[in-house]
Amino acid sequence: MISLANLDIIFKAITFAARKHQGQVRKDKRASPYITHPLAVAQEILTTGEVNNPTILIAAILHDTIEDTDTTPAEIQTEFGDEVLKIVLEVSDDKSLSKMHRKQLQVVSASQLSYAARIIKLADKITNCRDILDSPPQDWSQKRCQEYIQWAADVIAQFRGTNKKLENSFDELIDEAQTKLDFHVQPFTTIDERPWGPGIYPS
């Protein structure tokens, strides 16, 4: 049960994230306001995953603020505390690295994530894959969509057993993706097989 006090800080996180992401849009065809993404991630955690831990929900709402806005770790710590900051840092990529390197690190480090970070990663990948299937970016080819789905599956493969309901939801999206995008998602074996972009296997 989420108390009124917890609801208050959750709404505080929503307001904070909305302000930080102001002016940013998603890559989908509708150019949706960016804030819809972290809110969808938090909703996925609560409704599908049935995880009502306020700290996890707050971290989910804030999960892209350090990575994609001018938010500093000190701001998160001051406004929301050490535990939320720790989770947000866990799920934030280092933008000084190349995109390929960041993708590889997400797979390599996934099994070492805390429970809270794994829950957020699951919901984040579900939300992103759903967006790709429902309203892909205008400039994304079918191959690029395939590559993202395969990479998301590779990340999630590293921590299967975290939340069955979220994993089942992701697997349903995989089935849909294989039909819509006409390819077969490969089981993960070793990182050497996955150069992310190229390593896609058409059906």
N, C-alpha and C positions, 0 to 999 in steps of 0.2 A: 504494500500500500504506500502510495506517495502522499506524504503529509502536505499540509498547506505551506509550511515553511519550505519544503523541498520544491513545491510548485513555484513559490516566489523566486527561488534562485534559478530554476529552469527558465522561467520567463525572463529573468535578468540575462541569462545566457543567450536567449533568442534575440533580445534587444541588442546585446553586445555584438553578436554575430551579424545581425542585419546591418548594423552601422558599419562594421568593418568590411563587409562584402558589398556595400552600397556601390552601385554603378557596374558591378561585375555581372556577367551573364554566362549561362551555360552554353555549351557548343551545339546543343540540339537545334533543330530547324526553327523552333519557335523563339530561340534566344531567351529562354526562361531566366528570370532573375536568379542569380547564383544561390541566394539564401534558400531556395526551394530544395537544393540538394542536401545540405546538412540536416534540414528539418525532415526530409524523407528518410535519411539514414536513421535518425533518432526514432522516427515512427516505426520503421522496420524492426528495430531492436525491441521496441515496446510491444507492438501488436503481433508480429510474426514470431520473434524470438522469445516473447513473454519474459523479457528482462526488464524489471522496473527499478533497478538500482539507480538512484538519482545521479551519482557521480559518473556512471557510465553514460547516462543520457546527456548530461551536461557536456562531457568530453566529446560525445558524438556531435552535438550542436556546434562545438568549437573546433572540430577536428581539422578544418582547413584554414583556420585563421592565421596560424604561424607560418604555414607553408605558402599561402596565397595572398596574404595581406601584409600590412605594415605592423601587425600585432607583434609585440615582444613577449618573450617568456615571462618577464617581470610583470607585465600587465595581467596575464592569465593567473599568475601566482597571487598577485594582490587581490584580484577580483574574485577568484574562484578556488584558491588554495593549492597546496603542493600536490595532492593526489590527482586532481584534474590536470594540472600542468604536466605531471609525469606521463599520463596517458596520452595527452595531446602530442607531446614530444615523441612518444613511441610511434605514433601513426603518421608523423610528419616526415616527408622526404627532404633531403638536403638539396635545395635547388641549385647549389653551386656545382653539382655533379651532372653529367650528361644524362639524358632521358634513358638511354640504354642501361647505364650503370645503375640508375635509380630503380629500374625495373628488376634488374638482377638482384639488387640488395633486398628488395621487398620479398623475393622468393627465398633468398639465403637466410634472411633474418626472421622469417615468419614464424618458424617453430619456437623461437625464443621469446616471442611476445607474451605479455601478461594476458590473463583471461579477458580483462576489459578491452585491451587493444585488439585481441582476436575477434571479439564480438563486433567491434566497430569496423574492422577490416571486412568481416563477413557482410555486414549490412551495406558497407560502402560499395563493395564489389557487386552485390545484388542490385543496388540502385543504379550503378553505372551501366551494368549489363542490360538491365531493363530499359534504360534510356536509349542505349544503342539499338536495341531491337524495336522499340516503339517510335523513336524519333532520332535517328543517327545524325551526326554532324553533316552539314551539306557537302563538305569537301572530303568525307571519308569514303574510300572505296570499299567494296565488299571484302576484299582481302584485309584491309586495315581493321574492319570490324571483327573478322575472324581472329586476327592476331590478338586483339584485346580480350576477346572471350577466352582464348586459349591461355593467355597469360593470367587472367583472373582465376581460371581453374587451377593453374599451377601454384598460385599463391595459396589458395584455399586448401589444396592438397596437403600442404605442410602442417595444417592443424585441424584435420578432420577429427571429429569427436568433441568439438567445443560446444556446439549447440545444434541438436538434431533438426529442430524446426527451421532454423535459418539455412542449414545445409540442404535440407529437402527443398526449400524454396529456390536455392541456387541451382540445384539439380534440375528442377522443372524449367528454369531458364536455359540451362544447357540443352535440354531436349528441344526446346523451342528454337534455340540458336542453330542447332544442327540442321533443322528443317528449313528455317528461313534463310540461312546463310550458306546452305549446301556444303557442309564440311563435317568432319568427324573430330571431336575433341579427343586428343590423345592423353592417356594416363601419364602422369609425371613419373619419370624414372630418375634421370640425373640432369643436373643443370647444364651439362655439356651439350645436351641435345637441344637446348633452347636458346637460340640467339636473340629472340624477341626484337624486333620484327620478323625475320624471315621464317622462323620455324613453324609454318602452318601446313597442315596435311589435309588437302581436299579429299572429300569422300569419293 
